[in-house]
Amino acid sequence: MFKRFISYYGPEKGLFIADTVCALTYAGIDLAFPIILRALTGGLFTEGAAAIMDGLLFLGLGLVGLYIVRTACIYFVSAQGHIMGARMESRMREDLFDQYERFSFAYFDAHNSGDMMSRVVNDLFDICEGAHHLPEWIIICGIKIIGALAILFTISPELAGALTLVTVVFVALMVRQNLHMRSVFADNRAKISEVNSQLQDSLAGMRVVKSFANEETERAKFRVANDRYLDSKVAQYKVMGSYQATSAVMTAMHYITIVLFGGYLVAQGQMTAVDMATFALYISLFTGPIETLVNSTEMFQKAIAGFRRMDEVLATAPDVQDKPGARALEVTEGAIEYRDVCFSYEQGEAAEAGAEVHPVIDHMNLSIKPGETIALVGPSGGGKSTTCALLPRFYDIASGSITIDGQDVRDVTQHSLRSAIGLVQQDVYLFDGTLRDNIAYGRPGATNAEIEDAARKANIHDFIASLPEGYDTVVGERGSRLSGGQKQRVAIARVFLKDPAILILDEATSALDNESEEAVQESLERLAADRTTIIIAHRLSTIKNADEIATVERGRVVERGTHEELLARGGTYARYYRMQFEGARARDVR
C-alpha cells in the first residue's frame, strides 16, 4: 500500500523537490533568527551608539532580503504544494474510477454505490491534504526540531538534555494514544460511508418513498446512520482532546524546565541570562513544530484510513478480465452456442469459503442459428435474464462454454464482444443530459443526421421534434421527464445507432400500456430484422412470431419449438399460454 501511495509522487518529482528546497530554506531562516539575535546581543549591540548606527543599515538590508526569501518560500510551499496534492488527488480519483469500470456486475451487486462514491470523494480529499501537508510538515518540523536541539546543545548541554528527556517521555505517551486513534478514524470512515449509502438509497428511491408516504421511515433510517456517525465523531474528538491535552502539558513542562533548571544553572554560573533568553526564543521553534506534528496526526490517520479504503479497491482483481492475447470478436453470421453451461451467483470467493452454492444456470445447452429470433420464457427466477447476462460476460460462467460463430466469449476482448451485442431492458437507464446525448451514447461521435435516422427507426423522432427544444431537451435524472414508452424508444434508438450484430431484448415491453407497447413493439421488430435476437418476455403475445421459443426452468432449457409446436406438445409453454389468454377471455366475458 505504501509503495502504491509513493508512486503518485512520481509525476510530481520536480515540483516535490522544489517544494522540499523551499521548505528547508523557510525552516533554516526561522532557525537562524534567534542565533543572529544572540550574536548581536553579545556583539554589535554591546558596542557604542556610533558603531550600532553604522551597522543597522547593513543589518536591516540583510534581514529584509532574508525575509523576502522566506516569504517567497512560504508562498511556493502553500500554493504549489497544494497544486501538487490536487494533481495527485485527481490521478487517484481517475485510477479509482477506472478500477470501478473494470469490475463486472458481481462487484456492483455486492457493494453499495453510496460507499463507492464516498471512497471517490470524501476519502480522496483527506488523502490529498495528507499527500501535500505531511511531507512538508515532516521536513519543516524535522529541520526545526533537530536544528533547534543542536543549537541548544551548543549553548547549554545540561538544559538541552533535560528538555530532550521531557520531550521523549511525552512523545512516547502520544505514540501510545496514536495507536488508539487509528481504529477510531477507520471507524469514522466506515460510518460516513454508511451515511452516504443511506442518503443515496433514499434519494434514488424518492418516488417510492413519496408514493407510500414513508418520509418518516426514511428520516428514521437516516437518523440511525447519522447518529452512528455522530457517535464515531464524538469518540474521535475525545481521543483528539486527550492528544492535544498531552501536547499542551508537554509545552508547559518545557517552559517550567527552562525557568527552574535554567535559573539553577544561571545561579551556579554555568549559564548566562542572555543564553537563557535565547533558550526561551528557541523553545517556541522547538515546541511549535512538535505541536504541528502532533496536530498532523489527525490528518495522517484520516489519510491512511482513506488510502487503505482506496487500496482495497485497487488491490481487488476484477473477476471478469480479458485473457492475455485476447483477440477481437469477429461476427460473421451470428450463431450462438451454450454448451453445458453452469453458473451461480455464489461462485468464486463464497464457494471457496464453503458457502452453499445455488446454481442459477445448471448444465444449459442452447443453440441459436444465425439471424434467428429466439424467445426465452419460463417462471421468474428460472434463469432467463442470467442466460442473457452471460453472453456479453457481465458475469463469467463456472463451467461449460458460450461461443459466437465458434469463438468462446472468454477468448475475445470484452470491448469487441459488447460492441457486437445490443441490449434493451425493461428498466431503461437514461443519463441526465439531452435526448441527443442519450441516443448518441450508442455510438459516440455520431452525426446529427445519424442520430435523427436512429430516432425515426425507433418511432421517437416525431415526438422529439414536437418538443420546444427538440433533441436538446434535457431528460432529467434517469429520464424522469419522459414516459415509460418514450424512454424505451430512446433506448431502442440508441441500439439502432450502435447497429449490433446480436440483439438481446430483456422484457422490453412488459411495463408498458397497450398503446405504448404497440409503438415499441413495432420499433423492436424493425430493430431485430436480420439480427440474431434473444427475447425475454412474460407477455406471450409479443413472441408468438419468434422463429423459436425455448422454455427455461431451473437453469435449463426444458422444451423448444415454434409457438404452434409447443402448444401441441401441451407442456409448460402451453400451460402459460392458457393461463394468459384463456384467463383473459374469461375476464372479458365476465
N, C-alpha and C positions, 0 to 999 in steps of 0.2 A: 504494500500500500504506500509506503514511504517513497519507494522508487517511482511509483506512478505519479505521486504528487510532485516530486522533484523534477520529473520530466517536463512539467508545464512551464518551468523556468527557462527551458532550453531556447525557445524562440525569442525570449526577452533577455538573453545573456548580456548584450551590450548595455541595455538600459539598467539591468540589475547591477552591473559593475559600476556604472556611473552613479547610480543611487547609493551604492556602498561607499564609494570615494567621497561623495558629498556628506554622507552620514559620519564618516570618520573625521572629515575636516571640521564639521559642525561640533562634534564631540571634543576634538582636540582644542578648538578655540575656547570652549567652555572650561576645559581643564586649565588652560593657560592663564585665564584672568586672575584667579586668586594668587598664583605663584608670581605673576607680574606685580600685583599689588603688594605682596610680601617683600619683593625685591625693592620696590620703590620706597616702601616704608622704612626699610633698613638701609637704603642707599640715597637716591636723589632727594627724597623728602627730608633727609636729615641735614642737607647742606643749606647754604644761605639762600635768602629770597631771590637774589640775582640769578644764581645757578638754577633754582627751581623754575623761574620765569623763562630762562633761556631754553630749558628742556621741555617745557609744556607744549610748545608748538609742534615739535617733532613727535612727542608722545601722543598728542591729540591726533595728528595725521596718521600715525601708525595704528592707533585704536580704531579710528574711523574706517581705515582700509580693512582692518581685521573684521570689523562687524559688517561691512558691506559684503565681504566674502561669506560670512556666517549667514546673512540674510538671503543671499543668492542660493546657498546650500539648502537652507530651510525651505525655500520656495520649490527647488528642484525635488527634494525628498517628498514634500507634500503633494505637489502636482503630478510629477512624472511617476512617483511611486504608486499613486492611486491609479494612474493610467495603466501602469504595468499590471496591477491587480485586476483592473477591469478587463484587460485583454485576456488574462488567464481565466477569469470567470467566464468570459464569452466562449473560449475554446472548450472549457469543461462542460458548459451548457450544450454546446454543439455535440460533443462526444457522448454526453448522456442521452440527448435526443436521438442521435444516430443509433445508439445501442437499443433504445426502445423500438426504433424502426426495424431492427433486425429480429426482434422476438416474434415468435409465432403466436397464434391465438391462445395457446395454452398458457402463456405467461400472463396475458391480459385477463384470462379467466380467473387466475389465481391472485391477482394484485388489484388493489383499489386505485382508480385513476386519481383520486384526491391525494393519496400518498405519493404517487408518482409525480404529480405536479409539485408537491412540497419539496421533493428532492431536487427538482429543477430550479425552483425559485428560492425558497427560504434557505435551504441548506447551502446553495452555491453563493448566496450573498455573504453568509458567515465565512465561507471558505475564502472568498475574495478579500474580505477585510483582513483575515489572518495571513493570507499569502503576501499582502503588502506590508502590513504593520509589524508582524512578528520578526521577520529577518532584520528590518530596520531598527526595531527596538532592541533586539539582541545585540546588534552591532554597536549602536549608540550607547546603550546602557552598559554593555560589557566593557567598552573602552573607558567610560566614565568611572565605573566601579574599580576596575583594575588600575587605571591611571591614578585615581584619587588615592587608592590604597598605597600605591608605590610612592607617591609624593609624601603621603602622611608618614610612611615608614622612614623616609629620609629626614623628616622633621623631628619625630619622636617615636622610636620603635616601641617603647613601652605602651604609650597611649594608643598607637595604631594597633598593636597586638590585642589590647583589651577590647577595642571596637570590633576587631575581627572575630574574637571569641563570642561576643554578644550576637553578632550577625549570624555566625554558624549555628548557634542554638536556635534562633528564631527561624532561620531558613529551613532547618530540619523539621520544626513544627509545621511550617507552611507546606512543605512537601507532603507531609502526612495528611494534611487537610486536602491537598490537591488530589490525592488518590480517591478520596470520597467524592470530590466534585465531579470526577469523570463519569461515574454512574448516574449522578444527578442530571448532568447535561445530556447524557444519552437518553434518559427517560424523558427529558424535556423535548427533545427532537421527536420522539415517538408520539408524545401527547399532542404536539402541534399538528402532526400528520393526521391524527385522529380527528382533530377539529376541521382540517381541510377536507378530509374524506366525508365527514358528516355534512359539511357545508355544500360540497359538490353534489352529493347524493340528493339533498333536499332541494337544491336549486334546479337540478336536472329533472327532478320529478315533480316540479311545482304544479303542473296541470293536474296530476293525480291528487296531490295534496289538496288543491282547491276543490276538486270535484267531490272529495269525501269530507270536505270541511274539517280537515285534520291539522289545521295550523298549530293548535295547541300541542298535538302529539309531536310534531316536528320541533316545536320550541323546546319541549321537554327533552327530546333526544339530543338537541344541540346543546342544551344547558348541561346535560350529563358530560358530554365531551369537553365543553368549555370549562366546567368546574374541575374536571380531572387535569386539564392543562393549568388551571389556576393553582391547584394544589402542588403541581410539579414546579411552577414558578415560585411559589411560596417557599418550598423546600430549597430551591436554587438560591433564592436571596438570603435565606437563613445561613446557608453554607458560605455564601459570599460575605455576609456580615461578619461571621466568625473570622473569615480570612482577612478582611480589611481591619478588624479589631486587632488581630495579631500583628499586622503590619504597623498599625499606629503605636502599639506597645513597643515594637522594635525601635521605631524612630525616637520615642520618648526615652528609651534606655540608652540610645546613642548620646543624646544631649545630657542626660544625667551622668553618664560615664565621663563625658568631656569636662563637665563642670566639677565633679567631685574628684575624679582621678587626675584630671588636668590641673586642678587647683592644688592638689597634693604635690604634683611634680614641680609646679611653679614655686611652691613654698620650699621645696627641697633644692631649688636652684638647678634642677635638671631640665628646665624648660622656661622660655621667656613668655611674657604676656602677649607679645606680638605673635609668637608661634601658636599660642593657644587660640588667639583670634583667627589665625589662618586655619586652624583645625575646624573652628566653627564655620568658616566660609566653605571649607571643603566638605563638611558633613552634609550640606544640602546637595552637593554634587554626588555624594556617596549614597545617602538615603533616598534621594529623589529617584534615581534610576532603579533602585531596589523596589521602591513602591510601584514604579511603572511596570516592572516585570511582574510584580505581584498582581497588579490590576489586569495585566495582559492575560493572566491565566483563564479568565472568563472567556475572552476571545479565542484563546488557544483551545480550550475544551469544546467550545461551540464549533470551531473549525474542524477539529479532529472528529467530533461526532458527526458533523455534516459530511466530511470527506469519507468517513467509514461507510456511511449510508450510500454515498455515490459509488464507492469502490465495490460495494456489494452488487450493484447493478452491472458495473463494468466487468466484474470478475465472473458474472453469470454467462455461461456459454449458451447461445441460442440453440434450442433443441431441433430447429429446422435450419440446416445450413447447406450451401452448395458443396458438392464433393470437389476435392482438388481436381482440376482439369475438366470440370463440368462444361458441356458444350451447350450451345443454343438449341432450343427445340425447333424442329422443322416439321410443320404440319402440312403434309402432302394431301391427305384425304380426310382425316378427322376420325379415324377408327379408334375407339376406346375399349380397353380390356381390363376388367378387375379379375385377378386370379387369386383365389384362396386368401382374400384379404381379411386380416384381423386388426381390430383397433379397440382401445379402451381409453377413456379419459383419465384413468388412474395409472396408466402405464408410465414407465420411467422411474422417477425417484420414489413415488408412492409404492410401486410394485417392488422395487429393490428393498424398501423398508419393511416389506412383509405385509403391506396393507392388502385388503381384499380387492381383487380386480373384477369389474363388471364389464364384460365385453359388450360394446355397442354394435360393432361390426364383427360377425362371427363366421369366418371362412366363406366370405361372399364371393360369388362368381357372377360376372355380368359382362356381356359383350354388347357393344353398341356399334352399329355399322356406320360407315362414313355418310354424312348428310342425313342420318336418321333422327327422327324426333321420338324420344322415348320418355314416357311418363312414369314416375315413381309414386305409388300410392301405398297406403297402409296406415296402421294406427299411429298415433302420436307417440314418440319415443322409440319407434321401430328402427330408426337408423337412416331415414331418407336424407335429411339435411346433412348428417355426418358423412354419408356416402358422397355427397356433392362437395363437402368441405375438404375431403381427402384428395380430390382430383387436382386442385391448384396448390396442394401442400400447405393449406392453412394449418393442418396437423400432419404428422408423419405416421404412417401405418406401423403396426408392430411386426407384422409378417405378411408374406404374400407379395404381390406386385400390382401396380397400376401402370398401364402403358398407353401412350398416344402414338398411333402409327408405329407400334413396335418399340418405341423409346420409353424406358422406365422414367417416370416423373422425377425419381430421385437422382437420375444421372444427368439431368439437364439443369440449366440455371433457373432459379426461381423467377427472375425477371422475364425471361423469354417464355416460361410456362404461363405465368399470369397475364402476360401481354396477349397470349393466344386465347384466353378464356374471358368471356364477358359474363357478368353476374348481375341479375336483377332480383332483389329480395323484397319480401313483404315490408320490412322495416327499412324504408328508404332513408339514407342519411344525405342531407344536403348541407353544404358548408355555408357559413354566414357570409355570403357575398352576393354577387349579382347572378341572374339567370344565365347570363353569358359565361361567367366564370364556372358555374356548376356544370353546364353542358360541356364546356371546353376541357373539363377535368378528364374526360375520356381520351383526349389527345391534346396535351398542352402544345400551344403554338398553332392550333388550327385557325384558319381564316374565318372571318365573319360569314362568308358565303357557305363554308362547310358547316359551321355551327347552325345556320338557319336551315340548311338542307337536312341536317340530322333532326332538327325540331319538326320539320314538315313530315318526315317519315314517322315520327313519334306522335303525330296528331296534336302537337302542342304549339305550333308556330302561330296559328290564328289567335289563340288566347294570349300569347306573349305580345303579339303585335297590337292587341287591343288595349294593353296597359299603357298608361301615360308615359312611362319611362322605358317601355319595351324591354329589350334584352338587358338593359342596365338596371332593371328593377331589383332591389335587394330583397332576398327571400326570407331574411331573419334566421335566427339560430335554429338549426335542424329543419329549415324550411317551414317555420311556424306560420308564415303568411299565405301558404298555399294549402289547397285541399289535398286529401289523400290521392285522388286520381291525378291531380296536376303534378304532385311530387313524383308519382310513379312514371308519368310520361316524360318528365325531365330526366329521370334516371334511365329510361329507355333511350332517350335522345343521346345521353352520354355514352351508352353502349353502342348505339348506331355509329357515333363518331369514332369510337375505338375500333369498330369493324373487326371483331374477333372471329377466329375460325370455329370456336366452340362456344356454346351458349348454355348457361345454367339459369333457369327461372325457378326461384325458390318461393312458391306461394305468392307470386307477384300480384295476384288479383283477389286474394282471399278476404281482404279487409275493405273492399270497395262496394259501393252500391251498384245496382244493376246498370244504370246509365254509364257510370264511370267504368265499370267492368267491361262494358261493350267497347268503349273507346280504347281502353288499354289493351284489351284482347286483340283488337284489330292491329294495334301497333306491334304487339308481341308476335303475332303471326307473320307480319311483314319482316320483323327482325329475325325470326327463326328460319326464314326461307333460305335454302341452300347452305345451312349450317348444321353441324351435329349438335343436337339440342337435348338437354335433360330438363324435364319439367317436374317440379314437385307441386302437387295440388290436392286439396281436400275437396274442392268443388269438382266433381267428376264431369260436369257438363263442359268444363274448359279443356278436357283432354280426350274427349271421345274421338277426335280426328287424329290423334297421335298415331304414328306408324306402329308403335308397340306400347304396351302397358306392362309394367312389372310391379308385382305386389311384394313389398318389403316388410317382413316381420322378424323381430328379434335379431336384426342384423343380417338377414339372409333373404335372397330372392326365392319366394315360395311358389310363385306362379308367374307366367309371362305369356303374352299373346296380344292379339288385337282386341278391341272393345267387344266385338261380336264373339270371338273365340272364348274370351274369359266369361262372358255372360252364359254361353252354352256350357262351360265347364262347371258352373254352379259353385265356385269356390269363394274365397274371401272377397274378391272384387265384385262378384255378383251380389253377395250379401250387402256390401257397402252401397252398391248401386240401388238395390231395392230399398234400403233404409233412406236414401236421399230422395229418390224420385217417387216411389210409391207412397212414402210418408208425406211428401209434398202434395201429391194428388189428393190424398185423404184429407189433408188440412184444407185444400181448396174446396173439396166437396162440402165439408162442414161449414 
